[in-house]
Amino acid sequence: MRSVEFHPEAQGEFISAAQFYERQADGLGLDFILTVQHTYERLLAFPASGSPFGRRLRRVLVPKFPYGLLYRVEPERIYVVATSKTLRAS
């Protein structure tokens, strides 16, 4: 069974973003955490659902927030290499 693992820098980006949102409004940081969690849980069921990003990586957007997860599908895990801000078209 596959698991999800974050690169240490991606984990730090994730935590920093959650702290930023929590400073904006009480509970918004937790909402961000839960939304990212639901996003990567979907990747366990549908690992190829993200858009191709280079040769080995894929990117999935986080609903409701301007963030994306850059990840690599491996036999035993989904490896998140970055949690990054994205620009979205208006």
Protein Blocks (a to p, Z undefined) as FASTA:
>chain_A
ZZddddfklmmmmmmmmmmmmmmpghklmmmmmmmmmmmmmmmmmmmlpccehjkbccdd
dehiacdddddddfkbccdfbdcdddddZZ
